[in-house]
Amino acid sequence: MRLRRGGNNKSLTDFPGLSSNNTSKTGEHGDVQGCSRLERHAGKLARGVPRGEGLREGPDLLDFLRNSWKHAEALDSNVFLPLSKVLNALYIHKASKNVTVEFEGVGRKPVREVFAAMDKDFRAMARARNVTFKKLRGIWLYEKLNEYVAGMRGVLAGLDPAYRFTKIFRQTVEDVEAALGSVSVAYADSCLLFRLFQGIRGELADPARPWVEQQVALDDRYREVWGIAKKRGLDVDLGDLRTFQPGKKTSMPEILGEWCRLWESYRPGLFQYTKFPAPVRTSTDCELAFSMEKRRAFARMAKKQVGHVVETRGEVYLRLGHCTREELEEDILTGLTSNLLQRLQASQQDRISATTASWQTRDRSWAGYVETTSKFYPEWEGFIVGRD
């Protein structure tokens, strides 16, 4: 990556081709549809350019986006890490497994056994991971906990405050709400940074769009970013900015300034790939078939779970990739209704359920507080919970 050195006081308004009356607009917090084509497009370019023909001399689209995304991840850790620390310190999680407590109408039970369903939900939330260019785990965890605690408040309103169960339940709600309040400012900054990034990424979503239009649109985006950085207190000229490594202690204005510095540094060579020769496909039919199978697996699950799915459902994905429509419509189990087949199917399903029970990405209702209350609150029968 080329870095500009010296005392150049160049600002964003000095970029060629910019119009001062253009207004930049970004979408709401969320993924930009179709942006995955950019990653595939840039990857093809990187693989297709012959050795020595410009790839090493000009910046790459993916590198440009990734360098900005790393700063968003670092800032987002100011939301995720404090929340996950509080979840790990909750009484329902740290209480001794061997110490029992008297619960009205239930008897003596370990606290961790009584609140196991809630703790399981919190453990799954704390395992959230970033998804490059698409998801920040701190934002996801904050919003999920906010929704979860709102549901717990609805249940808490109908519980008897004198019960031991209610006291522990209320303390859990208050601890999580206090944690959410402590990171609310960091959450707002992370959401703003994510929204700005998705707006920038969205301008590059369509590989068929003329590169000149993309460049002008990005100039508008970064003019907006620079304006926000100035309003947030950045008092340094663009030419005086220096690169730095992503870190959670970096302030929001500094990150926005670094984004603008990255754009000013990458801008001269970012679209040079349009002058590269067209890539030539060299893959054989066998390689294409294997690649298709791998893409189907990666599109269905995370990379580290591919082995499990291939083991349990590998033949299904082979059918989807290589069978004709008529073959797919046929039932390959026709006539095989023996007890042995049913037992094998039940055994496989049990094995799949046992492996995926703790996965954070599995389909969840996130209602462990309802399960906990229905099992261990003595007056649950007939209890009406006001939930959306």
N, C-alpha and C positions, 0 to 999 in steps of 0.2 A: 504494500500500500504506500502510495506516495504522500508525503506530508509536506505542507507548505511551510517554509521557514522564512524568517525575516520579519520586519515590521510592517507588513502589508496591511493597511487598514481597510481592506475591501469589505463591503457589506453586501447583504443579499440583494439590495436594490441595484447593485452594479452588474449583476448577471445579465448577459445579453439576452434579448428576446423577452424580457419580463414587462408586463403591463401593470402599473401601480393600481389600476382600478379593478383588477381581477379579484374575485372573492373565492376563497378556498372553503370547501365544505367537506366535512367528514361524516361518515355514517355513525349510527349508534354503536355502543359497545357490543361487539360480536364479530363473527368471522365474515370476511369478504368473499362472496361466492365466486368461484372460478379461479381463485388465486393459485390453486395447486398447479394450474397449467404453466404458471411462470416458473415454478421450480423445475418441472419437467422440461420446459423450453430451455432454461439456462443450463440444465444438466446435459441436454443433447448438444448444445453449443460447445460446452467444455470438452465433451468426448469427441466431437466431430472435427474440431479444428486441428489441422495437421501440425506436427511438432515444429515450433519455431515461427509460426505465422501469426504472431500478434497476441496470443492468449496470455503469455507471460508479461507482456508489456502493458496491457490494459486491465482495469478492474473488472470484476465479474459481478453480475447481478446478485447472485446468491451471497457472495461475500459482503456486498454492500448492505443487503438487508440483514444478514446475520450479525454484522458488527453493530447495527442499531438495536437489534432484538436483544442482544446480550445485556445492554444497559437497561432495557425494560425488565428483563428477568431479575437483574440485581436489585432494582428499586422495588419490585414486587416482593422480594424476600422480606422486606420490612413489614409486610402484611402477613405472609405465610408463617414465618418463623415464630413470632410472638404468639400467634393463635395455636400453632401446633404445640408449643411449649405449655400453654395453658391446658390444652386437651390432655397432654401427658401427665399433668399434675393434678387432675381432677380426683376428688376423694373416691369416686366410684371406680377409679382405675388403680389408685395406689393403695387402697385399703388391703389389709392382709387377707389372704385366702382362708386362713385358719380361724380368724376371729369372727364370731357370730354376734348378731345384734337382734334384739327382740322387736319384731314387726307385728303390729296389732292385727289380729285375725289370721296370722300366718305362722307365727312362732319364731324361733331363733333361726336365722339364716345368715350366711355370709353376705356382706354388702355387695361384693363383686358378683355373686350369683344372682342376687335380686335385680341388679341393674346391668346385667350382662348384655342385653339387647341394645341398650343405649350406648354402652361402652364400645360395643362392636361397630355401631354406626360411626362414632367418633374416631375409632381406629382406622376405619376405611377412609374417612374424610382426610385424615392426616397423611394418608399415603398418596394424596393427589400429586400429579407430576405436570410439569410444563409440557405443552405441545408446541413445537417450534412454529412460530408465525401465527398460531391459532388460539392458544390458551395459556393464560397465566394462572398458576396454581393458587396464588394468594387471593386474586379476585374471585376465583371459583370457590375457595374455601370460605371466604367472608360471606359471600352471597348465600351459600348453602347453609352455613351456620345461622345466619340471620333468619332464613326461612325455617330452619329446624327449631330454633328457640321460640319463634312465634307460635309454632304448633305446640311446643311444650307449655307455653303460657296459657294456651287455650285449655289444656288438660289441667294445669295447676289451679285454674280458677274454680274448679269443681271439687277439689280435694280438701279434706278436713285438715286444717292447719295444725291440729294437735298431734297428728300421727307422725311417727318416726319416718315413715316412708315419705310423707309430704315434706318434712324438713330437709331431708337429703335431696329430694327432687328439686325443691326451691333453691337450695344452695348451689346445685349444679347449674340451674338457669341463671342465677345471679353471677356466678363465676364466668360463664361464657359471655353474658351480656357485657360485663365489665371489660373483658378482653376485646370484644368487638368495638366498644367505645374508645379504647386506647389506641386502636389502629385505624380509626375512621379517617383521619387526615391522610395517612399513608395510602389507604384504599382509594381515596379520591384522586390522589396524584397518580397512582398506578392505573386507574381507569382512564384518566386523561392521556397518559402516555400510550396506553394500549389503543385508544381511539385514534390518536394521531398516527400511530404506526400503521393501523389498518387502512387509514386514508392514503398514506404513502404507498403501501403495498397494493392497494386497489388500483392506483394509477398504472401499475405495471402488470395488471392481471391479464390483459389481452395481448398476446404476442403479435397479433395481426395489426394492432394499432400502430400508426406511423410513429417512429421514434422521436420525431420533432415534437409531435403533440404530447407524448409522454414527458419529454424534457420540460416543456413549457408548463404542463400541469404540475410537475414536481417542483418547479420554481415557485409556483403559487403555494403549494403545500409548505415548503420550507420558509417562505415569507411569513406564513401564519405561525409556524413553529418559532421563528425568530422573534416575532412580535410578542408571543406568549412568554418567551424567555426574558425579554426586556421588562415586561410587566411584572414578572416574578422576581426581578432584582438583579439580573445579569448586567453588569456594568463594564463589560469587556468588549472591545471591538472584535469582529470576526477574525481578522487577520492576526490578532494576538492570542487566539486560543491555541492550546496545545493538547495533543492527544493524551488520554489516560486510560487505564484499565477499568473495566466495569467493577463497581463495588457498591454495597448497600449503603455506605456512608456518604455517597455522592448525592448532592442536592438535586432537586428537580430542574432549576434553571441551568445548572452545570451540564446535566444530561441533554437538555434541549440545545444548549450551545454546542455540545459535542456532535449532536446530530447534524446541525447546520455546517459545522466544520467538515464532517464526513462528506456531506453533499458537495461542498465547495471543492473538496479534494478529489472526489470520485467523478464529478461531473464531466471533465474533459474527455475521459476515456470510457465512461459507462456504456455508451451505445456504439462503441467501435465494432462490436460483434456483427453489426449490420454489414460491414465491409468484408467479413470473413467468407471464404468459400463455403458452399452448401455442404453439410456433412454427408458422407457416403456410408450407407449401411453395409456392414460387413458380417452381421450375425447370420449363422446358418439356421435352417428350419428347426433343428433340434434345440439350439440355444434359445430361439424365440419361444418354443414350447415350454422349456423350463422357466424362462422369464415370465411367461404368462401365468404359470402355476404359482410362482413366487409372488407375483403382484396380487393375485387373488387372495393368497394367504395373508399378506401384509395389509391388504385393504380390509380384512375381516377382524384382525386382532393386532395387538402390540407385538413387536419383534420377539420379545422374550417368551411369549406364549405360543409361538408358531409350532414349536416341537410338540406341545401338548395337543394342539388341534390337529396336526398332521397324524399323530398317533391315534386319535379318537375319531376323526372325521376325514382323514386323508382321501379315502376312496370317493367321498362325496364331491370334493373339489376337483378330483380327476374327471368325474362324470360331467361336472359343470363345464369344464374346460375343453373336453374332447368329444363329448357325445352330441349327436344331432338332436334337433328339437323333438323328433319322433321318439328317439330313444329315451330322452328325458321324461317324456310323458308316460312311458311304460313303468309299471310297478314291478321292480326287480324282486320284491318279496312275495309276489303272488303265489299262493299255494303253500307258503312256508309259515304256517301258523302253529307249529308244534310248541309244546311246553318248553323245550330246550331253547328255541329261538326267543321266546318271551323272557326266559330267565337270563339269557345272554344280554338282551336289550336292557333289562332292568339292572343287571350288573354294570353294564357300561354307563348307564345314566347315573348310577350311584357314584361311580368313579369320577365322572365329569363334575357332578355336584360337589363332591368332596374337594376337588382341586380348585374349583372356581368360587367356593364359598367366601373366601376372603379377598377376592379381586375387587379393586376399587372401581373398575370399569364395568362390572356386571350390572344388569338391570336391578335397581333397588327402589323400594318404596320409601326409604329413609323415615321409617315410623317406628323405630325401636322404643320410643317413649310410650307408644300406644300398647305395644306388646308387653312391656314391663308393667304398666299399670293394670292391664287386663289380667295378668297372672298373679300379681302380688298385692294389689290394693283390695282390701276386704269388701268394699261396697261397690265393686265395679259393675256388677249385674244391674242393668237398667240405667247405668250412668251414661248421660248424653254429653258428648264432647262437641263443643262448637268449633268446627274446623271447616275450612273452605273445601 
